Amino acid sequence: MKTIAAILLGLGLCAPVWAQNKPKLAELETLGDMLTVDGFWEPDNPTKQNEVVPAAVHIQCFRHGGRAANLVKTEAFCIVATAMSPSGLLMADFSLMGASWSDDEVVISDDSPICLISKTFFDLKRKTVSGLDIRKPEAKGLADSCKLLPDRQSYYLRDRVDYAVFHVPAKK
């Protein structure tokens, strides 16, 4: 009888794992005029063509101090730290980015890649983070490689623990 009870208890504890059909979004933490979030970028509609290299992301944004400290050209700014291991070689970097900050959202934009403009949206009401890559229409890239990219690709920031436990590679 104890064996059956143990099996039923074990199955009950595993049920939430089997029921996992939607990824958990990374939750934005706000502390006054500062926000922080950790996670992994995932495409909204994953395919083999838009699969991303897994990269851990940590973002901290501050509503004030960017211009006064001469860090960026805006008052609000974000520090974006990324770590990834493509081909087994660890790579890490960080960047300072100007931000626009309203009562509802914070937006940062990165125009530095050759082919893309990358925008990150922090929804302060829902405490979520999403991203959008927009292909620059005038960009060519090496051997017209920019044309291989989609016009737009949207992403969500997935909770880091949820990613580690439940990530499934993209379907073909």
N, C-alpha and C positions, 0 to 999 in steps of 0.2 A: 504494500500500500504506500509506503514511504517513497518507493521508486517512482510510482505513477505520479505522486504529488510533486516530486522533484522534476520530472519531465514536464509536467504541466506548467510549473513555475518557470522553468527554463524557456519553454515556448512562449510564455507570456512576456518574458523579458526580451525575447528576440523579435516579437511582433512589430515593435516600432521600427526596427531595422528593415524588415520586409516591407513595411508600409511606406518607406521613404520613396516618394516618386517625384517630389519637387525639391530642388536644392535649397538649402537655407541661405538667405542673403546675409552678407556681412552687415553687422549693425553699426551704424554711425553713433559714436559717443560724443555728446556735446558737454562741455564744461565752460559755461559762460561764453566768452568770445573766442573759444578754442574748440576745435573738433578733431577727432582722431578715428581712424578705421584701419583694420587689417583684413587681408583676404587674398583671393586669387581671381584674376579676370577670367571669365568664361563667355564665349559667344552666345547670344540669345538663341540662335538656331544653329547648333553645332553640326558641322559636316567635316569630312576629311580635308576639304579645301580651306576652311577657315580655322582649323585647329591651331591653338596658340601654344607656345612653349610655356610650360608651367612656370609661373613667376610669383613669388610671395611679394605682396605689396603692403607697405605701411605708409599712410598719409596723415600728416598733421597740418591743420590750417589755423591761422591766426587772423582775427578780424583787424587788428591794428599792428603797426610797427614796421611794415615792409618798406615804406617810403622813408620814414624817419631814420631807420638803420641803414638806408641805402642798399637794401638787399634786392629789391625789385622796384619797378616803376609805379606800383599800386600800393595803397594802404594795406589791403588784405593780401596775404600770401600763404602759400602751402609749401611744405617740404615733402617730397615724394621719394621714398626709398624703395628700391626693388632688388630682389635677389633671385637668381635663376641658375640652373645648372645644365645648359645644353651640352650634349656630348660628354657629360661627366665633368666638365670644367666649371667651377664655381665662379659666377660673375655677380658683382653687386655694384650699385651706383645710387646716387641721390641727386635731386635737383631742387632748386628753388624756383617757384613759379608764382607769378602775379595772379591774383584771384579777384573776381567780382563777388560781392557778398551782399545778399538782401535778407529780409526776414524769412523768406521761404527756401532759398537755395544759395549754394556757393558753386561757382563755375570756374574751372581752370582750363586753359587752352594751350596746347603745345603745337607750334607751327614749325618746329625744327626738323622733323623727318622730311626726307626729300619728296616722298609721294603723298604724304598724309597730313591732315590737321587732326589732332586727337583732342577731344573735349571730354572732360570729366564733370559730372553733375552730382552734387551732394544735395539730396532732398532732406531738408531740415525737419519737415513735418513727419515724413514716413521713416526717417532715419535710414535711408538706403543710398547706395552709390551706383551710378550707371555711367557707361562710357560710350562714345561715338567716334568712330574713325571716318573721316570724309576724304575721299581721294581728291587731290588738287587737280583740276581739269587741265591746267597748263603744264603740269609736271611730266617729264619724260622718263627719268631714271636711266640706268645703264641698259642699253639695247631695248628701250621702250618698256622696261619691266613694270613701270607704274600702271600700264594698261591692263596688266594681269590682275590687279586688285579690284575688288568690287567698288562701286561708287560710294556705298555706305555700308558700315558694319557696326552693329550695336552690341554692347557687352553689359554684363552685370558683375558686380563684385561679390564673389561667393565667400561665405564664412570659411575661415581657414581650417577649423576642425572638421566641418562638414566635407570640405574638399578632400582632406586627408583620408577620411573614412569611406566616403561614398563616390568619389570621382570615377567616372567611367569614360574611357577614351571615345572620341567622336566616331559615329557610324560612317560607313563608306557611302 
